[in-house]
């Protein structure tokens, strides 16, 4: 049974993260610790690197950035490496937020490109940055799904250019299941995007926010950048 003191502490904590509290109410299940930790960092106005296995729920952090953009009157661009992923994410977000709030920009499709939420391939965002597109106005968040593509010999320069050239005011939420050098990558983000704020937990040598002990994704790394 929850004591009055515990209820008060929970209510106070919820007031400090109102958008995350609202977002959690959209789900029938509770969020894991690493998801909560990463979302708090994003609500605090920072970028974050989330490295967690496939199926662990790391994309939920990207979806929180979408929710936060809509709640605060800013834009969020959700980038993916391939058109099929962009199309799927577009369908998912249209189902949740409605066709008027979500757009899609790929080499094959242009749908509602001035929407507050736009899903696109990473090359499209790179081209927009170099062109100085007005679509970038009021951009607050960029989700880079499958950010490990930065190591790809053929296409990695695109991810690097986007991360380097995005305005400092934009929070970058980087997601990957297979990045093998989270510490090194986090250090590089520190160099190009600003200082990192992080949470040191567990027995590992790099900043992490552990999920449930013994769970299917026991140590996903969460690195937070402070702009």
Protein Blocks (a to p, Z undefined) as FASTA:
>chain_A
ZZfklmmmmmmmmmmmmmlmmmmmmpcbdcdfklmmmmmmmmnopacdddddehilpmmm
mmmmmmmmmmnopacddddfbfklmmmmmmmmmmmnopklpccddfkbcghklbfbdcdd
fklmmmmmmnopaklgopabdcdehkllmmpmklmmmmmmmmmmpcfklccddddfkbcb
lmlmmmmmmmmnopcddddehjbfbdcddddehiablbacdddddZZ
